[in-house]
Amino acid sequence: MRTNIIRIGNSQGIRIPKVLLEQSRVGTEVDVEVEDGMIVIRSASRPRDGWTEKFRLMAEQGDDKLVDEGVQTEWDKDEWEW
C-alpha cells in the first residue's frame, strides 16, 4: 500500500489505514525505531509482561525468599507504628 507523508504541526507523519492496524494488532501506543534504514513500528512493549509466570516459577522452586534478613534500627523499634 502506498501513502504520502503529511505535515502534522512541526512534524511529519503518515495515516495508517484501519485495516492495517487491525491486521497488525498494533494498539494505541507504539514503539518506533529505525532498523537497517527502515522505520519499524511495533506495539509498545510492556516491561512487566511475563512477570506472573516468572513469579509462579520462582515460588515453585523456592526461590522467592528474601535474600537477607531485615535489619531493625532503634528508630524502627521506638518510633514505627503499624
A tleap script that builds the chain and sets N, CA, C and O, in Angstrom:
source leaprc.protein.ff14SB
mol = sequence {
  NMET ARG THR ASN ILE ILE ARG ILE GLY ASN
  SER GLN GLY ILE ARG ILE PRO LYS VAL LEU
  LEU GLU GLN SER ARG VAL GLY THR GLU VAL
  ASP VAL GLU VAL GLU ASP GLY MET ILE VAL
  ILE ARG SER ALA SER ARG PRO ARG ASP GLY
  TRP THR GLU LYS PHE ARG LEU MET ALA GLU
  GLN GLY ASP ASP LYS LEU VAL ASP GLU GLY
  VAL GLN THR GLU TRP ASP LYS ASP GLU TRP
  GLU CTRP
}
set mol.1.N position { 0.858 -1.166 0.000 }
set mol.1.CA position { 0.000 0.000 0.000 }
set mol.1.C position { 0.903 1.227 0.000 }
set mol.1.O position { 1.857 1.286 0.776 }
set mol.2.N position { 0.633 2.167 -0.821 }
set mol.2.CA position { 1.413 3.399 -0.910 }
set mol.2.C position { 0.620 4.525 -0.260 }
set mol.2.O position { -0.597 4.614 -0.415 }
set mol.3.N position { 1.327 5.382 0.469 }
set mol.3.CA position { 0.686 6.523 1.117 }
set mol.3.C position { 1.634 7.706 1.052 }
set mol.3.O position { 2.768 7.561 0.596 }
set mol.4.N position { 1.201 8.850 1.489 }
set mol.4.CA position { 2.014 10.064 1.462 }
set mol.4.C position { 2.397 10.489 2.867 }
set mol.4.O position { 1.679 10.237 3.835 }
set mol.5.N position { 3.546 11.138 2.951 }
set mol.5.CA position { 3.960 11.746 4.224 }
set mol.5.C position { 3.271 13.098 4.302 }
set mol.5.O position { 3.300 13.870 3.343 }
set mol.6.N position { 2.649 13.388 5.448 }
set mol.6.CA position { 1.893 14.628 5.616 }
set mol.6.C position { 2.477 15.440 6.771 }
set mol.6.O position { 3.139 14.898 7.657 }
set mol.7.N position { 2.220 16.738 6.747 }
set mol.7.CA position { 2.667 17.620 7.820 }
set mol.7.C position { 1.674 17.520 8.981 }
set mol.7.O position { 0.459 17.591 8.795 }
set mol.8.N position { 2.235 17.351 10.193 }
set mol.8.CA position { 1.425 17.332 11.418 }
set mol.8.C position { 2.110 18.292 12.383 }
set mol.8.O position { 3.041 17.902 13.088 }
set mol.9.N position { 1.656 19.547 12.421 }
set mol.9.CA position { 2.323 20.560 13.231 }
set mol.9.C position { 3.733 20.778 12.709 }
set mol.9.O position { 3.923 21.020 11.517 }
set mol.10.N position { 4.736 20.695 13.602 }
set mol.10.CA position { 6.130 20.848 13.204 }
set mol.10.C position { 6.755 19.524 12.785 }
set mol.10.O position { 7.937 19.474 12.445 }
set mol.11.N position { 5.975 18.462 12.808 }
set mol.11.CA position { 6.474 17.133 12.459 }
set mol.11.C position { 5.857 16.671 11.152 }
set mol.11.O position { 5.122 17.406 10.493 }
set mol.12.N position { 6.168 15.454 10.799 }
set mol.12.CA position { 5.544 14.825 9.641 }
set mol.12.C position { 5.105 13.431 10.045 }
set mol.12.O position { 5.628 12.865 11.005 }
set mol.13.N position { 4.159 12.882 9.327 }
set mol.13.CA position { 3.667 11.557 9.669 }
set mol.13.C position { 2.943 10.925 8.499 }
set mol.13.O position { 2.884 11.477 7.400 }
set mol.14.N position { 2.396 9.754 8.765 }
set mol.14.CA position { 1.588 9.066 7.758 }
set mol.14.C position { 0.280 8.651 8.408 }
set mol.14.O position { 0.204 8.480 9.625 }
set mol.15.N position { -0.736 8.494 7.596 }
set mol.15.CA position { -2.003 7.947 8.083 }
set mol.15.C position { -1.956 6.454 7.832 }
set mol.15.O position { -1.658 6.010 6.724 }
set mol.16.N position { -2.249 5.692 8.853 }
set mol.16.CA position { -2.243 4.234 8.715 }
set mol.16.C position { -3.693 3.771 8.599 }
set mol.16.O position { -4.485 3.977 9.519 }
set mol.17.N position { -4.040 3.158 7.494 }
set mol.17.CA position { -5.424 2.699 7.317 }
set mol.17.C position { -5.852 1.724 8.420 }
set mol.17.O position { -5.055 0.928 8.916 }
set mol.18.N position { -7.109 1.812 8.779 }
set mol.18.CA position { -7.676 0.986 9.843 }
set mol.18.C position { -7.433 -0.501 9.595 }
set mol.18.O position { -7.113 -1.237 10.529 }
set mol.19.N position { -7.579 -0.945 8.365 }
set mol.19.CA position { -7.407 -2.366 8.058 }
set mol.19.C position { -5.982 -2.837 8.401 }
set mol.19.O position { -5.805 -3.953 8.888 }
set mol.20.N position { -4.969 -1.996 8.152 }
set mol.20.CA position { -3.598 -2.372 8.502 }
set mol.20.C position { -3.409 -2.442 10.015 }
set mol.20.O position { -2.731 -3.337 10.520 }
set mol.21.N position { -4.006 -1.503 10.730 }
set mol.21.CA position { -3.923 -1.533 12.189 }
set mol.21.C position { -4.590 -2.789 12.747 }
set mol.21.O position { -4.067 -3.417 13.668 }
set mol.22.N position { -5.733 -3.150 12.195 }
set mol.22.CA position { -6.429 -4.351 12.649 }
set mol.22.C position { -5.623 -5.610 12.350 }
set mol.22.O position { -5.520 -6.496 13.198 }
set mol.23.N position { -5.054 -5.695 11.157 }
set mol.23.CA position { -4.291 -6.882 10.775 }
set mol.23.C position { -3.010 -7.011 11.592 }
set mol.23.O position { -2.586 -8.122 11.908 }
set mol.24.N position { -2.393 -5.881 11.935 }
set mol.24.CA position { -1.129 -5.932 12.686 }
set mol.24.C position { -1.348 -6.001 14.190 }
set mol.24.O position { -0.418 -6.291 14.943 }
set mol.25.N position { -2.580 -5.736 14.633 }
set mol.25.CA position { -2.933 -5.726 16.060 }
set mol.25.C position { -2.115 -4.715 16.858 }
set mol.25.O position { -1.854 -4.912 18.044 }
set mol.26.N position { -1.715 -3.635 16.196 }
set mol.26.CA position { -0.999 -2.558 16.878 }
set mol.26.C position { -2.006 -1.775 17.693 }
set mol.26.O position { -3.078 -1.429 17.197 }
set mol.27.N position { -1.668 -1.494 18.941 }
set mol.27.CA position { -2.577 -0.754 19.807 }
set mol.27.C position { -2.414 0.745 19.637 }
set mol.27.O position { -1.914 1.214 18.614 }
set mol.28.N position { -2.838 1.490 20.641 }
set mol.28.CA position { -2.776 2.948 20.555 }
set mol.28.C position { -1.398 3.486 20.935 }
set mol.28.O position { -1.088 4.638 20.631 }
set mol.29.N position { -0.573 2.683 21.587 }
set mol.29.CA position { 0.785 3.099 21.946 }
set mol.29.C position { 1.773 2.200 21.213 }
set mol.29.O position { 1.647 0.976 21.238 }
set mol.30.N position { 2.758 2.814 20.560 }
set mol.30.CA position { 3.698 2.049 19.751 }
set mol.30.C position { 5.138 2.435 20.064 }
set mol.30.O position { 5.402 3.510 20.602 }
set mol.31.N position { 6.057 1.552 19.725 }
set mol.31.CA position { 7.487 1.835 19.729 }
set mol.31.C position { 7.895 2.043 18.281 }
set mol.31.O position { 7.521 1.256 17.411 }
set mol.32.N position { 8.662 3.100 18.013 }
set mol.32.CA position { 9.119 3.395 16.660 }
set mol.32.C position { 10.642 3.445 16.689 }
set mol.32.O position { 11.233 4.098 17.549 }
set mol.33.N position { 11.275 2.750 15.741 }
set mol.33.CA position { 12.734 2.770 15.658 }
set mol.33.C position { 13.168 2.559 14.218 }
set mol.33.O position { 12.365 2.196 13.358 }
set mol.34.N position { 14.432 2.787 13.972 }
set mol.34.CA position { 14.996 2.588 12.644 }
set mol.34.C position { 15.852 1.329 12.683 }
set mol.34.O position { 16.719 1.187 13.545 }
set mol.35.N position { 15.606 0.418 11.746 }
set mol.35.CA position { 16.381 -0.814 11.610 }
set mol.35.C position { 16.775 -0.966 10.148 }
set mol.35.O position { 15.912 -1.020 9.272 }
set mol.36.N position { 18.064 -1.035 9.885 }
set mol.36.CA position { 18.561 -1.216 8.510 }
set mol.36.C position { 17.942 -0.225 7.531 }
set mol.36.O position { 17.552 -0.597 6.425 }
set mol.37.N position { 17.853 1.037 7.943 }
set mol.37.CA position { 17.325 2.074 7.062 }
set mol.37.C position { 15.823 2.079 6.904 }
set mol.37.O position { 15.296 2.811 6.067 }
set mol.38.N position { 15.106 1.264 7.705 }
set mol.38.CA position { 13.646 1.223 7.627 }
set mol.38.C position { 13.049 1.715 8.944 }
set mol.38.O position { 13.614 1.488 10.014 }
set mol.39.N position { 11.915 2.384 8.858 }
set mol.39.CA position { 11.177 2.782 10.062 }
set mol.39.C position { 10.300 1.604 10.452 }
set mol.39.O position { 9.486 1.134 9.658 }
set mol.40.N position { 10.470 1.129 11.682 }
set mol.40.CA position { 9.725 -0.033 12.167 }
set mol.40.C position { 8.794 0.428 13.288 }
set mol.40.O position { 9.221 1.093 14.231 }
set mol.41.N position { 7.525 0.066 13.168 }
set mol.41.CA position { 6.512 0.403 14.174 }
set mol.41.C position { 6.047 -0.895 14.807 }
set mol.41.O position { 5.608 -1.812 14.113 }
set mol.42.N position { 6.146 -0.970 16.145 }
set mol.42.CA position { 5.705 -2.174 16.876 }
set mol.42.C position { 4.776 -1.763 18.008 }
set mol.42.O position { 4.830 -0.632 18.492 }
set mol.43.N position { 3.929 -2.688 18.423 }
set mol.43.CA position { 3.142 -2.434 19.628 }
set mol.43.C position { 4.098 -2.139 20.765 }
set mol.43.O position { 5.151 -2.766 20.877 }
set mol.44.N position { 3.737 -1.194 21.599 }
set mol.44.CA position { 4.606 -0.810 22.715 }
set mol.44.C position { 4.844 -2.010 23.617 }
set mol.44.O position { 3.920 -2.749 23.958 }
set mol.45.N position { 6.080 -2.183 23.987 }
set mol.45.CA position { 6.401 -3.289 24.889 }
set mol.45.C position { 5.889 -2.970 26.280 }
set mol.45.O position { 5.799 -1.808 26.675 }
set mol.46.N position { 5.567 -3.983 26.991 }
set mol.46.CA position { 5.097 -3.831 28.365 }
set mol.46.C position { 6.182 -4.420 29.262 }
set mol.46.O position { 6.400 -5.631 29.267 }
set mol.47.N position { 6.858 -3.563 30.018 }
set mol.47.CA position { 8.015 -4.005 30.796 }
set mol.47.C position { 7.744 -5.174 31.731 }
set mol.47.O position { 8.659 -5.939 32.035 }
set mol.48.N position { 6.521 -5.329 32.189 }
set mol.48.CA position { 6.231 -6.384 33.172 }
set mol.48.C position { 5.538 -7.603 32.570 }
set mol.48.O position { 5.044 -8.464 33.297 }
set mol.49.N position { 5.505 -7.671 31.246 }
set mol.49.CA position { 4.924 -8.854 30.611 }
set mol.49.C position { 5.655 -10.106 31.077 }
set mol.49.O position { 6.886 -10.139 31.094 }
set mol.50.N position { 4.905 -11.132 31.452 }
set mol.50.CA position { 5.504 -12.401 31.846 }
set mol.50.C position { 5.896 -12.501 33.306 }
set mol.50.O position { 6.335 -13.562 33.750 }
set mol.51.N position { 5.747 -11.417 34.071 }
set mol.51.CA position { 6.162 -11.460 35.477 }
set mol.51.C position { 5.353 -12.469 36.278 }
set mol.51.O position { 5.908 -13.146 37.143 }
set mol.52.N position { 4.067 -12.585 36.014 }
set mol.52.CA position { 3.230 -13.514 36.774 }
set mol.52.C position { 3.765 -14.934 36.649 }
set mol.52.O position { 3.877 -15.649 37.645 }
set mol.53.N position { 4.088 -15.337 35.448 }
set mol.53.CA position { 4.626 -16.678 35.218 }
set mol.53.C position { 5.989 -16.840 35.884 }
set mol.53.O position { 6.265 -17.880 36.482 }
set mol.54.N position { 6.833 -15.834 35.787 }
set mol.54.CA position { 8.168 -15.909 36.410 }
set mol.54.C position { 8.050 -16.024 37.930 }
set mol.54.O position { 8.786 -16.793 38.548 }
set mol.55.N position { 7.140 -15.276 38.534 }
set mol.55.CA position { 6.943 -15.357 39.976 }
set mol.55.C position { 6.422 -16.734 40.377 }
set mol.55.O position { 6.829 -17.283 41.401 }
set mol.56.N position { 5.521 -17.288 39.567 }
set mol.56.CA position { 5.000 -18.621 39.860 }
set mol.56.C position { 6.137 -19.638 39.837 }
set mol.56.O position { 6.227 -20.480 40.730 }
set mol.57.N position { 7.003 -19.571 38.831 }
set mol.57.CA position { 8.134 -20.496 38.743 }
set mol.57.C position { 9.097 -20.314 39.908 }
set mol.57.O position { 9.621 -21.294 40.436 }
set mol.58.N position { 9.333 -19.076 40.312 }
set mol.58.CA position { 10.210 -18.823 41.461 }
set mol.58.C position { 9.637 -19.476 42.718 }
set mol.58.O position { 10.364 -20.111 43.483 }
set mol.59.N position { 8.337 -19.317 42.922 }
set mol.59.CA position { 7.700 -19.894 44.109 }
set mol.59.C position { 7.792 -21.415 44.082 }
set mol.59.O position { 8.056 -22.038 45.110 }
set mol.60.N position { 7.576 -22.015 42.917 }
set mol.60.CA position { 7.677 -23.476 42.799 }
set mol.60.C position { 9.075 -23.970 43.143 }
set mol.60.O position { 9.233 -25.049 43.714 }
set mol.61.N position { 10.083 -23.187 42.800 }
set mol.61.CA position { 11.466 -23.587 43.045 }
set mol.61.C position { 11.984 -23.118 44.401 }
set mol.61.O position { 13.142 -23.361 44.742 }
set mol.62.N position { 11.135 -22.451 45.170 }
set mol.62.CA position { 11.552 -21.954 46.477 }
set mol.62.C position { 12.523 -20.794 46.382 }
set mol.62.O position { 13.269 -20.522 47.322 }
set mol.63.N position { 12.513 -20.117 45.259 }
set mol.63.CA position { 13.447 -19.021 45.027 }
set mol.63.C position { 12.779 -17.668 45.218 }
set mol.63.O position { 13.174 -16.685 44.591 }
set mol.64.N position { 11.772 -17.612 46.077 }
set mol.64.CA position { 11.062 -16.362 46.300 }
set mol.64.C position { 11.204 -15.873 47.736 }
set mol.64.O position { 10.322 -15.195 48.263 }
set mol.65.N position { 12.307 -16.218 48.354 }
set mol.65.CA position { 12.569 -15.808 49.738 }
set mol.65.C position { 13.431 -14.543 49.742 }
set mol.65.O position { 14.103 -14.236 48.757 }
set mol.66.N position { 13.401 -13.816 50.858 }
set mol.66.CA position { 14.246 -12.641 50.988 }
set mol.66.C position { 15.714 -13.065 50.985 }
set mol.66.O position { 16.068 -14.101 51.549 }
set mol.67.N position { 16.550 -12.272 50.359 }
set mol.67.CA position { 17.975 -12.585 50.274 }
set mol.67.C position { 18.649 -12.351 51.616 }
set mol.67.O position { 19.524 -13.120 52.016 }
set mol.68.N position { 18.255 -11.310 52.304 }
set mol.68.CA position { 18.840 -11.038 53.620 }
set mol.68.C position { 17.726 -10.769 54.622 }
set mol.68.O position { 16.599 -10.438 54.252 }
set mol.69.N position { 18.059 -10.915 55.869 }
set mol.69.CA position { 17.072 -10.659 56.915 }
set mol.69.C position { 16.941 -9.159 57.117 }
set mol.69.O position { 17.903 -8.412 56.944 }
set mol.70.N position { 15.760 -8.734 57.478 }
set mol.70.CA position { 15.557 -7.319 57.738 }
set mol.70.C position { 16.345 -6.870 58.952 }
set mol.70.O position { 16.463 -7.605 59.933 }
set mol.71.N position { 16.876 -5.680 58.885 }
set mol.71.CA position { 17.629 -5.118 59.998 }
set mol.71.C position { 16.763 -4.063 60.643 }
set mol.71.O position { 16.272 -3.149 59.980 }
set mol.72.N position { 16.582 -4.195 61.934 }
set mol.72.CA position { 15.739 -3.258 62.645 }
set mol.72.C position { 16.608 -2.249 63.377 }
set mol.72.O position { 17.520 -2.621 64.114 }
set mol.73.N position { 16.319 -0.970 63.168 }
set mol.73.CA position { 17.067 0.090 63.837 }
set mol.73.C position { 16.346 0.496 65.117 }
set mol.73.O position { 15.221 0.066 65.371 }
set mol.74.N position { 17.001 1.323 65.915 }
set mol.74.CA position { 16.359 1.846 67.126 }
set mol.74.C position { 15.106 2.640 66.758 }
set mol.74.O position { 14.094 2.573 67.455 }
set mol.75.N position { 15.183 3.392 65.658 }
set mol.75.CA position { 14.015 4.150 65.219 }
set mol.75.C position { 12.861 3.209 64.925 }
set mol.75.O position { 11.720 3.480 65.301 }
set mol.76.N position { 13.159 2.086 64.244 }
set mol.76.CA position { 12.116 1.110 63.939 }
set mol.76.C position { 11.472 0.593 65.220 }
set mol.76.O position { 10.251 0.459 65.298 }
set mol.77.N position { 12.293 0.305 66.215 }
set mol.77.CA position { 11.787 -0.260 67.469 }
set mol.77.C position { 10.952 0.751 68.245 }
set mol.77.O position { 9.898 0.410 68.782 }
set mol.78.N position { 11.431 2.015 68.304 }
set mol.78.CA position { 10.797 3.000 69.176 }
set mol.78.C position { 9.717 3.840 68.492 }
set mol.78.O position { 8.709 4.177 69.114 }
set mol.79.N position { 9.919 4.173 67.231 }
set mol.79.CA position { 9.069 5.164 66.579 }
set mol.79.C position { 8.039 4.588 65.600 }
set mol.79.O position { 6.959 5.153 65.434 }
set mol.80.N position { 8.362 3.498 64.972 }
set mol.80.CA position { 7.494 2.995 63.905 }
set mol.80.C position { 6.199 2.443 64.466 }
set mol.80.O position { 6.207 1.729 65.469 }
set mol.81.N position { 5.080 2.771 63.824 }
set mol.81.CA position { 3.782 2.242 64.241 }
set mol.81.C position { 3.150 1.530 63.076 }
set mol.81.O position { 3.162 2.044 61.957 }
set mol.82.N position { 2.598 0.359 63.311 }
set mol.82.CA position { 1.889 -0.372 62.256 }
set mol.82.C position { 0.443 -0.034 62.328 }
set mol.82.O position { -0.348 -0.537 61.531 }
savepdb mol mol.pdb
quit
